Amino acid sequence: MNGVVTAVRFVNLFAAGLLGGGLVMVLLGIIPTLRTFPAPVDHRMHLTFDPLADRFMPASGIVAGLTAIALLAIDSDRTALGVAGYAAGLV
């Protein structure tokens, strides 16, 4: 069971990290840049963004949530702090 838990934990951390990195990039890189332009230019630039650029983000959020739930169910060596961390992450 330990190998399965390790694999699920890796997938969980990878998906959560991918989602978090994408959100930080948008928050700290794209939004401040777009706010420097007038509203009509900002709107036109936003419309030209490729919608496939962030297609992985919803899937990453779903995978991170499902694997966190799975870890709560299958990890027999969990600690109270670990359970609290996964539960907080799900909220």
C-alpha positions, 0 to 999 in steps of 0.5 A, a space after each residue: 500500500 505504501 507505493 500506491 500512497 506515494 504515487 497518489 501523493 505525487 499526483 496530488 502534489 503535481 496537480 496542485 502545484 500545476 494549478 497553483 503555478 498557473 494561478 500565480 502566473 495569471 495573478 502576478 504576471 498577466 493581470 498587472 500587465 493588462 491593467 496598464 492599458 486602457 480598458 478597450 485595449 485590455 478587452 481586445 487583448 484579452 479576447 485574443 488570448 488562446 483559450 487552450 493556454 489554461 485548459 489544464 487548470 480545471 482538470 488539475 483542480 479536479 485531479 488534486 481534489 480527488 487525489 486528496 480525498 483518496 489519500 484521506 481514505 487510503 493513507 493508513 500512516 496519516 497524522 492529524 496534521 496531515 488530515 487537517 492539511 488535506 481537509 483545509 486544501 479541499 475547502 
